[in-house]
Structures are given as C-alpha cells and as structure tokens.
Amino acid sequence: MKPSRPASNRSKLIVILGDQLSFDSAALRSAVIQDDTILMAEVYDETRYVAHHQKKIAYVLSAMRHFAKSLIKVGWTLRYIRLDDPENTGSLVGEIQRALSELDIQNAVVTEPGEYRLLEDFHRCPQLCILPDERFIASHQEFEHWAEGRKQLRMEYFYRQMRRKTGLLMSGNQPVGGQWNYDSQNRKPAKGDLFLPEPLKIEPDEITKDVLHLVDEHFGDHFGTTRPFWFAVTRDDALRALEHFVQVALPNFGDYQDAMLHGEPFLYHSVLSQYLNSGLLSPLEICRKVVSAYDQGHAPLNSVEGYIRQIIGWREFVRGIYWYRMPDYTHENFLNAKRPLPEFYWTAETNMACVSSVITQTRDEAYSHHIQRLMITGNFALLAGIDPFEVHQWYLAVYADAYEWVEAPNVIGMSQFADGGLMASKPYAASGNYINKMSDYCGTCRYDVKQKTGKNACPFNSLYWDFLVRNEAHLRSNPRLGYAYRTWDRMSEEKKLEYIKSAEHVLARLDN
C-alpha cells in the first residue's frame, strides 16, 4: 500500500509502530488527515532481535494489517511496507528515511517506543520528532518524582497513588471496602472439578491466514507454532474478548488467580494483556469495565481490586522502573548468576512435570499466567543460578504480550532478584511445597515432592536450600528470609550435607 497524494510543504510522516495500534496514539492525534501520510512497516529487525514466538509475530503482523485497513477506511493516506516487500530495508529507521526521501517529506513524528534499543535508534534520526506515549496513566516524570530518594521501590505505595489519581474503587480519599489490597483472599488452589471458562477465541480471517502462511515461511525455525491461532486482531474483537472475560471469568478471577492446573492454561485469567500492550485496548477502559461489574454486583471486590491492581498498579509500576533504570537494568546481576539457560526451556523435555507443563503450554499458546511465570519457570531459574540476562531474553521471546518495558522488570527485578531488591522485598524462591499447594503438577511428576533429598526428590527442594546457602552473603540480612535461615541453622550437619549434595547432583545434570 503506497500513498498517491502528493506531499505539501505542511506534510508530516506519521509513524505507527506495531504496539501502538490505537487511534489515541500521540503521533496520530498530532496528524492532519488532509496533509499527512502514515507509515507502518513490517521489518525483520523487529521480528528477529530475539527469536520471537511464531504466534507473537503472527499476532502483531495481523493486528497491524487490520489496523491499517481501519486507517484507510476513515480516509488516512497510508504507506504500508510488508515484510516481503523486495525494497524493504529491514529496519524501522531505514523505512522512515526511505519514506521521507521518496515522498519528499521533511519531518516525521512517532510516539515514544516501548523499548530502549528502539528509542536509541530513533534518536539517530534527526528528522524524527518523538512524542510521549500518553496511553499510560503515569508519565516518566511522575514516576521519577515518586521514586526519587527511595532506596526501595514498592508497588503497593505507587499503586495507592494510581488509585487516588484515577478514582478507581475510591470513596473520597479512601479505598472502597476499607482496604487497599485483598491479595490475602486471592490464593486458593484450584481443583480439576471447577467449571473453567476459556477466553474468547476468534476464527482467523483471510488477512490473518495470509500472515500465518508468511510466518510459517519466514519464521518456522522460531519457538512455538502458529496454529491453532485464535487471538483477536482488531479492536472490535478485543472489546468482545474484554466483555467475555468480565461476564464469564471475572467473578472467580480473584480467588484462583494464583492457582495452576495441568492442561488448563487459562483458568479465570483474562488473556487480554497482548491486546492491551499492543494498543487495541486501553488500561482505563478495561479497569472501568471491571469496576462497573463490581458496582452492578456481578463480581466481588477481591476479584475486581486484584485485577485493576495488575493494570494500574503493577503494569504502570514496571514501566516506570524500566525507563527509570535503563539502559543498564537488563544487565544487572546482583546474585552473580552465570549458569546458561537449560535447553529444556526451549524443548520442554524435562522430568519436572511443572516445568515441562508450563513450557509446553508456552510453546503452544505463547501464554502462561503470572504465577506460572514467576513460581515455575522463573523460580527454577532463580534457584539454579541461571544468568538473568538469558532468562530475560527467553521471556521476551516466548510470550505474545512481551515487550521489554513490561517484561524486563518482571524478570530482572521480580523473578530473578537481579536488581538486589530495588523492586521486590525478597527473592521469590520456593521449594516444591509451594508448587504442590497451588497446583496439581506434582501428582504426575517423576519426582516425589515429599522427598527432600536423593535422586527421586523434587529438585526444587534441595535447590531451595542450596540457593540460600550459595547466596548467604547477599541474603541473610534480608528480614523476610530470617525464618528460612533460622530453619537452616537448626538443621543437623548431616541434613545440610544431604541437601547440598542433592542440589549438586541436580546442577551437575544441568551443566551436562
């Protein structure tokens, strides 16, 4: 799709990125429909800087093509460069400069990208004006003002500020229900006899089918599969998916948001994050819809508060940390973890049923929910001392909702404690007991979760204690780990040695 309107001396090139598929983006709001030309480009640089999951590539490209169609429908002049265009330069900056030259336009405008590497690329393009991304609730300056002078950044306090700013679930200056946080009610383990709804699944149209063929041809060596493909790729279908979640799953979301079941990837989760992070939905419209369900008596307060906390609390918080601490943040390694990422993170070929189940699900769906990411794949990497940068790159590659601004703090800070406690008050390390409590994975595992040491014991059990011993110099002073270290101190020397030898056996198998 190439524009036919000749450029005027007032014309601007309006650049729309693949995660800015919203008519409310700052760049598009700055544009004049009669004068300006929109540029959208599918480029190899953005598909291969990590080996993105095949479904993520398909989702982004299909959503871009559908958004382009909606732009043309309302009268915008559009220059759309497809991935297989023989003149495609392969980079966004290359396509911006080519468009400016071929269209004889002097200036371009883009909304700030969500990844630091791309912002750096854009800074090297002198014709490009970069506008703030106003689709978020907190600006960079607002977060920096809040964070200034704090040695530790805690989401709970930032979240309260966002509640007051938005008025969501507020009664005057106080939280509805008298509490800010109902997380203590949101930790029920799920059972297999629960009625478990599925997210809304959309049948691929011809545009999506063309994209799937393209991905099969060009990215068949990437992690995952393209089919079945059921993501919404238009705003209308994303809104339908939101309505579906509110009606069928939100009432039970709170109770079971931390639960895990083998073969049940979605439980009561919304699976809306890829739509939110790419611009098809906005944070406040989701939150207002969810709060409306509470106001109408359709969903309980613990579900509604827990859900909006993920969006106006956690999502805004991690974005703030990302831009506050980049460019060095992704290379932080407080615990000096150096072990390479195990091959089974790509193959799912491991006897640990929980890890295999979550990675298999990730391969098939480009999705796992936050507890699976934090307490299964993330927990194992933390306990085993995997290099946090390699863990970060894996998470960035394998999930459909992963963009570096949201993924990196969740991995570097929350999951791997690589920032030394800037954003998490303790490492999220756990033995097999937690996994057994919150899931049914252990019932079919080759290892025995009740055995603490030995070749048949759950590897998480010995690795947990080995992790604490290995990192004692960094962690013993942490007040939230005091009970764990006191428990270790009370153990007999014989028992301690059994744990260390069992962990050494597990780690030696990884290294081999």
Solvent accessible surface area in square Angstrom, and as a share of the most:
residue,aa,sasa,rsa
1,M,90,0.40
2,K,105,0.45
3,P,23,0.14
4,S,112,0.72
5,R,86,0.31
6,P,113,0.71
7,A,43,0.33
8,S,49,0.32
9,N,154,0.79
10,R,166,0.60
11,S,9,0.06
12,K,46,0.20
13,L,0,0.00
14,I,0,0.00
15,V,2,0.01
16,I,3,0.01
17,L,6,0.03
18,G,16,0.16
19,D,17,0.09
20,Q,1,0.00
21,L,3,0.02
22,S,18,0.12
23,F,93,0.39
24,D,85,0.44
25,S,0,0.00
26,A,9,0.07
27,A,0,0.00
28,L,8,0.04
29,R,122,0.45
30,S,45,0.29
31,A,18,0.14
32,V,69,0.39
33,I,58,0.30
34,Q,124,0.55
35,D,21,0.11
36,D,0,0.00
37,T,8,0.05
38,I,0,0.00
39,L,2,0.01
40,M,1,0.00
41,A,8,0.06
42,E,2,0.01
43,V,3,0.02
44,Y,67,0.25
45,D,72,0.37
46,E,44,0.20
47,T,9,0.05
48,R,109,0.40
49,Y,67,0.25
50,V,11,0.06
51,A,47,0.37
52,H,6,0.03
53,H,0,0.00
54,Q,13,0.06
55,K,1,0.01
56,K,9,0.04
57,I,6,0.03
58,A,0,0.00
59,Y,0,0.00
60,V,24,0.14
61,L,7,0.03
62,S,0,0.00
63,A,0,0.00
64,M,9,0.04
65,R,14,0.05
66,H,17,0.07
67,F,15,0.06
68,A,0,0.00
69,K,126,0.53
70,S,38,0.24
71,L,0,0.00
72,I,79,0.40
73,K,177,0.75
74,V,84,0.48
75,G,42,0.40
76,W,32,0.11
77,T,17,0.10
78,L,8,0.04
79,R,5,0.02
80,Y,3,0.01
81,I,0,0.00
82,R,96,0.35
83,L,3,0.01
84,D,81,0.42
85,D,33,0.17
86,P,135,0.85
87,E,107,0.48
88,N,26,0.13
89,T,71,0.41
90,G,13,0.12
91,S,30,0.20
92,L,15,0.08
93,V,28,0.16
94,G,17,0.16
95,E,0,0.00
96,I,0,0.00
97,Q,76,0.34
98,R,33,0.12
99,A,0,0.00
100,L,8,0.04
101,S,87,0.56
102,E,94,0.42
103,L,34,0.17
104,D,103,0.53
105,I,9,0.05
106,Q,125,0.56
107,N,82,0.42
108,A,0,0.00
109,V,10,0.05
110,V,0,0.00
111,T,0,0.00
112,E,21,0.09
113,P,2,0.01
114,G,15,0.14
115,E,8,0.04
116,Y,49,0.19
117,R,70,0.26
118,L,15,0.08
119,L,19,0.09
120,E,62,0.28
121,D,46,0.24
122,F,1,0.00
123,H,115,0.52
124,R,162,0.59
125,C,2,0.01
126,P,122,0.77
127,Q,68,0.30
128,L,19,0.09
129,C,67,0.40
130,I,46,0.23
131,L,42,0.21
132,P,86,0.54
133,D,14,0.07
134,E,106,0.47
135,R,43,0.16
136,F,25,0.11
137,I,19,0.10
138,A,6,0.04
139,S,54,0.35
140,H,37,0.16
141,Q,126,0.56
142,E,45,0.20
143,F,3,0.01
144,E,73,0.33
145,H,148,0.66
146,W,16,0.06
147,A,0,0.00
148,E,127,0.57
149,G,80,0.77
150,R,107,0.39
151,K,191,0.81
152,Q,104,0.46
153,L,1,0.00
154,R,45,0.17
155,M,28,0.13
156,E,38,0.17
157,Y,120,0.46
158,F,0,0.00
159,Y,0,0.00
160,R,72,0.26
161,Q,58,0.26
162,M,0,0.00
163,R,1,0.00
164,R,119,0.43
165,K,107,0.45
166,T,35,0.20
167,G,43,0.41
168,L,13,0.07
169,L,8,0.04
170,M,30,0.13
171,S,73,0.47
172,G,76,0.73
173,N,92,0.47
174,Q,112,0.50
175,P,7,0.04
176,V,37,0.21
177,G,59,0.56
178,G,62,0.60
179,Q,87,0.38
180,W,33,0.12
181,N,46,0.24
182,Y,15,0.06
183,D,40,0.21
184,S,87,0.56
185,Q,90,0.40
186,N,0,0.00
187,R,129,0.47
188,K,97,0.41
189,P,58,0.36
190,A,10,0.08
191,K,139,0.59
192,G,68,0.66
193,D,126,0.66
194,L,51,0.25
195,F,159,0.66
196,L,31,0.15
197,P,12,0.08
198,E,100,0.45
199,P,18,0.11
200,L,36,0.18
201,K,87,0.37
202,I,26,0.13
203,E,145,0.65
204,P,29,0.18
205,D,63,0.33
206,E,118,0.53
207,I,44,0.22
208,T,2,0.01
209,K,85,0.36
210,D,78,0.40
211,V,0,0.00
212,L,6,0.03
213,H,116,0.52
214,L,14,0.07
215,V,0,0.00
216,D,57,0.30
217,E,136,0.61
218,H,50,0.22
219,F,0,0.00
220,G,47,0.45
221,D,121,0.63
222,H,15,0.07
223,F,20,0.08
224,G,13,0.13
225,T,58,0.34
226,T,6,0.03
227,R,107,0.39
228,P,93,0.59
229,F,10,0.04
230,W,16,0.05
231,F,5,0.02
232,A,1,0.01
233,V,9,0.05
234,T,39,0.23
235,R,108,0.40
236,D,103,0.53
237,D,25,0.13
238,A,0,0.00
239,L,61,0.30
240,R,128,0.47
241,A,9,0.07
242,L,6,0.03
243,E,65,0.29
244,H,52,0.23
245,F,6,0.03
246,V,3,0.02
247,Q,89,0.39
248,V,59,0.34
249,A,5,0.04
250,L,0,0.00
251,P,36,0.23
252,N,58,0.30
253,F,2,0.01
254,G,0,0.00
255,D,32,0.17
256,Y,37,0.14
257,Q,9,0.04
258,D,19,0.10
259,A,0,0.00
260,M,0,0.00
261,L,5,0.02
262,H,109,0.49
263,G,62,0.60
264,E,66,0.30
265,P,24,0.15
266,F,7,0.03
267,L,4,0.02
268,Y,6,0.02
269,H,15,0.07
270,S,14,0.09
271,V,6,0.04
272,L,3,0.01
273,S,37,0.24
274,Q,5,0.02
275,Y,2,0.01
276,L,10,0.05
277,N,10,0.05
278,S,0,0.00
279,G,7,0.07
280,L,4,0.02
281,L,5,0.02
282,S,47,0.30
283,P,7,0.04
284,L,46,0.23
285,E,45,0.20
286,I,0,0.00
287,C,0,0.00
288,R,140,0.51
289,K,72,0.31
290,V,0,0.00
291,V,18,0.10
292,S,39,0.25
293,A,5,0.04
294,Y,63,0.24
295,D,104,0.54
296,Q,142,0.63
297,G,67,0.65
298,H,68,0.30
299,A,5,0.04
300,P,61,0.38
301,L,28,0.14
302,N,12,0.06
303,S,0,0.00
304,V,0,0.00
305,E,1,0.00
306,G,1,0.01
307,Y,11,0.04
308,I,0,0.00
309,R,23,0.09
310,Q,59,0.26
311,I,10,0.05
312,I,0,0.00
313,G,0,0.00
314,W,50,0.17
315,R,23,0.08
316,E,3,0.01
317,F,0,0.00
318,V,0,0.00
319,R,13,0.05
320,G,7,0.06
321,I,0,0.00
322,Y,0,0.00
323,W,34,0.12
324,Y,78,0.30
325,R,81,0.30
326,M,28,0.13
327,P,67,0.42
328,D,100,0.52
329,Y,0,0.00
330,T,7,0.04
331,H,120,0.54
332,E,37,0.17
333,N,42,0.22
334,F,75,0.31
335,L,19,0.10
336,N,98,0.50
337,A,17,0.13
338,K,137,0.58
339,R,54,0.20
340,P,89,0.56
341,L,25,0.12
342,P,13,0.08
343,E,122,0.55
344,F,25,0.10
345,Y,0,0.00
346,W,88,0.31
347,T,49,0.28
348,A,10,0.08
349,E,141,0.63
350,T,31,0.18
351,N,90,0.46
352,M,13,0.06
353,A,21,0.16
354,C,10,0.06
355,V,0,0.00
356,S,26,0.17
357,S,12,0.08
358,V,0,0.00
359,I,1,0.00
360,T,43,0.25
361,Q,20,0.09
362,T,0,0.00
363,R,83,0.30
364,D,51,0.26
365,E,27,0.12
366,A,2,0.02
367,Y,18,0.07
368,S,0,0.00
369,H,4,0.02
370,H,68,0.30
371,I,13,0.06
372,Q,0,0.00
373,R,47,0.17
374,L,23,0.11
375,M,12,0.05
376,I,0,0.00
377,T,0,0.00
378,G,0,0.00
379,N,0,0.00
380,F,1,0.00
381,A,0,0.00
382,L,8,0.04
383,L,0,0.00
384,A,0,0.00
385,G,9,0.09
386,I,1,0.01
387,D,33,0.17
388,P,5,0.03
389,F,63,0.26
390,E,68,0.30
391,V,0,0.00
392,H,1,0.00
393,Q,65,0.29
394,W,1,0.00
395,Y,7,0.03
396,L,1,0.01
397,A,3,0.02
398,V,0,0.00
399,Y,0,0.00
400,A,2,0.02
401,D,16,0.08
402,A,4,0.03
403,Y,18,0.07
404,E,19,0.09
405,W,7,0.02
406,V,23,0.13
407,E,13,0.06
408,A,0,0.00
409,P,0,0.00
410,N,42,0.22
411,V,5,0.03
412,I,0,0.00
413,G,0,0.00
414,M,32,0.14
415,S,5,0.03
416,Q,8,0.03
417,F,7,0.03
418,A,3,0.02
419,D,16,0.08
420,G,29,0.28
421,G,6,0.06
422,L,17,0.09
423,M,5,0.02
424,A,4,0.03
425,S,35,0.23
426,K,38,0.16
427,P,1,0.01
428,Y,58,0.22
429,A,15,0.12
430,A,13,0.10
431,S,28,0.18
432,G,1,0.01
433,N,98,0.50
434,Y,60,0.23
435,I,2,0.01
436,N,56,0.29
437,K,128,0.54
438,M,5,0.02
439,S,13,0.08
440,D,65,0.34
441,Y,3,0.01
442,C,25,0.15
443,G,74,0.71
444,T,111,0.64
445,C,35,0.21
446,R,122,0.44
447,Y,20,0.08
448,D,58,0.30
449,V,19,0.11
450,K,155,0.66
451,Q,75,0.33
452,K,86,0.37
453,T,27,0.16
454,G,43,0.42
455,K,148,0.63
456,N,62,0.32
457,A,8,0.06
458,C,13,0.07
459,P,5,0.03
460,F,1,0.00
461,N,4,0.02
462,S,2,0.01
463,L,0,0.00
464,Y,32,0.12
465,W,30,0.10
466,D,14,0.07
467,F,1,0.01
468,L,1,0.00
469,V,50,0.29
470,R,100,0.36
471,N,10,0.05
472,E,60,0.27
473,A,105,0.81
474,H,82,0.36
475,L,1,0.00
476,R,89,0.33
477,S,104,0.67
478,N,22,0.12
479,P,124,0.78
480,R,132,0.48
481,L,13,0.06
482,G,15,0.14
483,Y,152,0.58
484,A,12,0.09
485,Y,4,0.01
486,R,134,0.49
487,T,35,0.20
488,W,21,0.07
489,D,71,0.37
490,R,161,0.59
491,M,37,0.16
492,S,66,0.43
493,E,131,0.59
494,E,124,0.55
495,K,67,0.28
496,K,32,0.14
497,L,98,0.49
498,E,69,0.31
499,Y,10,0.04
500,I,37,0.19
501,K,121,0.51
502,S,15,0.10
503,A,0,0.00
504,E,97,0.44
505,H,92,0.41
506,V,16,0.09
507,L,18,0.09
508,A,47,0.37
509,R,103,0.37
510,L,40,0.20
511,D,88,0.46
512,N,159,0.81
